[in-house]
Amino acid sequence: MRGRMVSVNPAEGERYYLRLLLLHISGPTCFEDLYTVNNVQHPTFRKAALERGLIESDDGDVRKLWDDHYNALLEDYRRQYGSVDRDQNMVLTDIKVHEECSIVLESEHLQARDFLNPEQKFAYDEIMRHVHSNIPGVFFIDGPGGTRKTFLYKALLANIRSCGHIALATASSGVATNNMHGGRTAHSRFKLPINLENNSVCKISRQSGTGQLLQTAKVIIWDEASMAKRHALEAVDRTMKDITGVMLPFGGKIMVLGGDFRQGLPVVRRGPQAQTVDSSIRMSLLWSSIIKLQLTINMRALTDPWFSDFLLRVGDGVEETVQGNFIRIPDDMVIPFTEKEKSLNALIDAIFPSLEINRSQTDYIISRAILSTRNDSVDEINDLLIG
């Protein structure tokens, strides 16, 4: 029997820990094999994963740790300020700043600037010029998937931090934050309200630890900003102006926004099209003050000779057109449609020839793919491939 293991979010609890165990345990024959560690059967998949060292426990008593070291932490600030609230805020600020300053810089990220393509290098140099010259600026790095925006972010974060500055990494989704060292979601970093409106502000005061950290930060990188509602960016803009006292966009900070406007617009539940468009960052007044930096995919670098040749013919304007605005795809690049099942099988045979013989070869599988615009089509093709 052949099947596929779908991805699972950690928020799904036991289902996630079951998948984690299946990925790391060889040859289990029953659930008891997954529950058992060193001949001890545990009651949950989470406990079994914890005992195997696949996850770390978060059961530490944070409150006790704070209480045990509270007086030592406050000693210096108590002499300086004499206010309990002020003392606590300063300690929390130091902890946050220390956390950001203690991020380990990886050599490959520091060296990434030497491997940037011309468009990435232009964006990198322009942003670093603002950093070194202490010039405020808001940038938007726009590029489709495959333009290595994350690679650019890593180069920026590592080299800015190596200069002794604080660079904060955030993103509109939890998945994207994992791609950047020290990454946090925008809602966590900026304390954004759940229900965003036109005049919303973040729940951050100047004296709070988060407020002090944002004042100290030199650069803030916000990935997938194109997927955030404009109200979120406007709320951060108002908050940054308030805590810094500077009336420039985002309080005069160097703000690097990134995303791809070719993706879907921000989701507005049950909202009409006009409301969805209105929620986009491009409808914000902030957009006029943003420096746009465009990244594109170098299509000539594709390795398939027949596809590269086709793209070159399209680019040179010599490929046959239909009705003036459409490119006619050559017959040797098309699977003719007859009946649905026959056409799908013909497509699979064309992309995955001799599948039964080569399906166990890794190089064979990862070197080819069938793309579709609909999830149900993907599932249907996958079922045929693994059936």
N, C-alpha and C positions, 0 to 999 in steps of 0.2 A: 504494500500500500504506500502510495506517495502522497505527500501533503506539504503544506507550507505553514510556517509559524509566523503569525502576524505580530506586528509591534504592539506593545502594551505600555500605557502611561503609568508611572509610579503611583499616581493618585488612585489607580484601580485596585490597590491593596493586594489581597491574596493572589489575584490573577497575575499581577506583576511578579510576585515572588515565585509563583509556580513557573513562569516563563524563565526567570533567572536561574532556577534550579535545573530546568531542562537543558539550558545552554551550557551548564558546567558539570553535569553528572552524566557519566557514560553508561549506557545500557540499563537504565531503570526498567523494571518489568511491571511495577505497580506503584501506586501512590505511597505505600509504606516505604519503598526504597527512597523516595524523595523526602519523606518526613524523618528518616533515620540518619543519625550522624554518630559515628563511633559507637554503634550498637544501642544508641539511645533514641527512642522514637519521640519526636516533639509534636506538640498539638497543632502547630500552624506552620505553613510554608515560610512565613517571615522568621519564626524562631529557628527553623532549620537553616535558612539562608544566613542568619546571624551567626549561628554556631559554626558554619562552614567558612566564615570570614568573607562572605560575598557582599555583605553590607556592614555598616557601622551602626552601633547603637546611639540613639539620641536621647537616652534616658538620664543623662547627667543632670544633677541638681544645680541648675544655673543660679537660682536664688541663694542657695547655700554658698556657692563659690563667691558671689557678690558680697554676701554678709561677712564671710571669713576675711575678705581682703578690703572691705569698705574703708576702715579707718586708715590703713596704709595708703590707699589710693587718694584719699582726701586730704592727707596731712599737709602737703605743700599748698593746695588751694585754700585750705581753711585759714592759713595765715594771710593769704593775699586778699581774699574776698570776704570771708566771714559770713557769707549767706549760704545756707544749706542747699537751696535750690540751684544757686549759681555754681556752687562747688560740684554738685552732682552732674550738672550739665557739662562742666569743663572736663570732668573725668570721662564721661561718655563720649565727648568729642575727641579726646585723646585716644580712646580705644578705637573709634571709627577711623581716625586718621592713621593710627599705627597699623590697623588692619590693611588699609589701602597701600601704605608705604612698605609693608612687609611682603607684598606679592613678589614671588620669585620670578625673575626674568629669565626666560629660556633663550639660549644662544641662537636657536634657529629663528626665533621671532626678532631678535636684535639684528640678525643678518638678512632678514626678509627684505629689507629696503634695497639690497643689492640685486634682488631678483624680480623687481617690479617691472612691468612692461611700460612703455612710454606714457600711456594714459594714467596708469596708477602712479607712476613716478611724478607726473605733473601735479596730480592731486596731493601726493605726499609732500612734495617740495613747497607747494602753496600753503598748505596747512602748517607745516613746520616753520615756514617764514613768519607766520603770524605768532607761533609759539615763541620763537627766539626773539622777535621784535616786540613782544607783548602787545600785539594789535588785536582788538576784538574782531570777531567775525563769525558768521553762521554759514556753514557749507552744507550742501545736499549732494551726496554721491549717488547718482542714479545709474543703475545698470541691471540688465537681466541676469538670470541665473547663469553661472559659468564665467562671469567677469571677475571673479575672485575678490569680491568686496571684503569678505572676512579676512582674507590674506592681507589686504591693505590695512584693515583695522588693527590686526595683530602687530604689524610693523609700526604703526603710529603709537599704539599703547606702549609697546616695549621701549621704543626710543624716547618717548616723552617721559616715561617713568625713569629711564636711565639717567635723565638730566636732573632728577630730584624733584620733579613735579608730580602732582597727583592727577591722574587721568581716570575718569570714571567711565565704566563700560555698562551700558544698559541696552535693553531691547524690548520690543513690544510683545515678545513671546518667550516663554521659559526655555523652549528648545534653542532659540538663537543665543540666549545668554550663555549657554554651555560652551559655545564656540569661542568665547572671549574670557581671558583670565580676569577674575574678579567681577564677572558679569552679574547683573541683577536685573530683574524685570522693571519696567518703567513704573508700574504701580507700587512696587516695593521701594525703589530708589527715591521716588518723588512724593510718595504718600498721596497718590492721586485718589480723589473721591470715586466711589463706585459709579454713581450717577453723575455724569458730566453734563454741564450746561454752559451757556454762553459766558457766564461770569464766574465760573468755578475757579477756585484757587486750591493749591496743595496744602495739606495739613502740616505745615512746617513753619516754625517760628525762627527768628534770627538767633535766639539763644539756645535752641535745641542742638543736640549733637549732629543731626542731619543737616541743619541749617549752617552750622559752623563748617561742616565738611564741604558743603556745596560752595561756601564762600572761599574755601581754601583751594578747591579744585581749579586746575589750569585749563583742562579740556574735558568736555563731556561728549562721549560718542553714543548715539542712539540708533541702533540698527533696527531695520524694519519700521522706520518712522512713517513710511507711506501707508502702513496698515493701521496706524493709530488715528483716532479721530482728531480733527483739528482742535477740538475743545481741550484735548489733553495737552497738546503743545502750547496752546494759548494759556492754559492754567500754569504750566511750568514757566512760561515767559513772565507772567504776572508775579509768580512767587519768587523767581530769581531777581527780578527788579526790586522786590520788596526787601529781600534779605541782604542784597548787596548795596542798595541805595543808588544804583546806577540805572538810568533810564534807557540805556541801549538795549537792543534785543537780547533776551536771556541774561539781562544784568551785566552785559559786557563780557560774558564768558566766550571762549572759543567753543562753538557748538558744532559738532559734526553729525549730521543726520544722514541716514542711508536707507535705501530701499529700491523698489522696482514698481513703477506705476503701471507696468503691464500686468501686474497681479490684480486680484479683486480689490475693490474699494472697501473701506471700513464697513463692517456689518451694522446695519440699523434694523433692529427687529421690527418686522411688519411695516417698515418705512417705505414710502414710495421712492421712485428713482430720484426725484428732485432732492429729497431729504438725504439720500445716500451720497449724492454728489456734493451736497452742501457740507457734509461731514468730513470731506477730504481736506488734507492740508493745503492743497492747491487753491482752495477757496478762502484761505486765511490771509489776512493782511500781512502776516509775517512772511509770506511767500515772496513778496516784493523785495525783502531785504536779504534774501538767501542767495549765496553764491552757488550756482549750479555747476557741478563737475560731472561729466558724462563718461561712463565706461562702456565699451562695446566689446562684443565677442569678435575675435579675429577669425573670420570664417575661412580664410585661406590656410589656416593652420590645421584644418581637419585632415585626418589621415586617409580617408577613403578617396582614392584617386577619381573614381567615377563621379562621386558627389562633389568633390572640389572642382572638377572640370565643369560640371553643371552650374555651380555657383558662379564660376568665373564667366561663363557664357551669359548668365543672367546679368551679372554686373557690367559686362561689356555691351549689353544691349543687343546681343546677336541671337538670343534664344527666341524661338517662335512664340508669338503672343496670340491671345484670343480676345477679341473685342477691344483690343487696345490696352486694357488695364490688367489682364491676367496672363500668366505664363502657362503655356501648354507643357505639361510634364511629358517627356519622351516615353514612347511605348515600352522601352527596355527598363524603365524605372517603375512601371505600373503593373499591378496584378489585376487582370480584367475581372469584372464582377459578373458572375453567372447566377449561381445560387449561393445563398449565404454560407452554408456549411462548406460547400466545395471551395468557395473563394477564401474562406478562413484557413482551410487546410492548405490551400495553395500558397497563401501568405506565410504560414508557418514553415512549409517545406522550403520556401525561397530564403527565409531568414535563418532557419535552423535546419539545414540539410543534414540528413543522416542523424537525426536527433536521438533515436534509440541507441545508436552505437556510441555517440559522443556525449550523452547527457551527464555522465560522471566526470567529464573533463572540465576543470575549472576555467582554463583559458578559453575553451570553446563557448562556455556559457556567458562569461563576462564580456566577451568581445562583440556581442550582438544583442539587439533589443528591438522590441516592437512597441511603438508609442501610440497612444490613443488619447482623444480629447474627453472621453467619458469613462467614469469608473466602472460602470456596468460592462462596457466593452472590454476593459482590462481584465475584469473577473472572468468573463466568458473566454477570452483568449488564454488566460492562465489555466482555466479548467481543462481546456483542450491540450495544453502543453504538458500538464502533470497527470492527465487522466490515463 
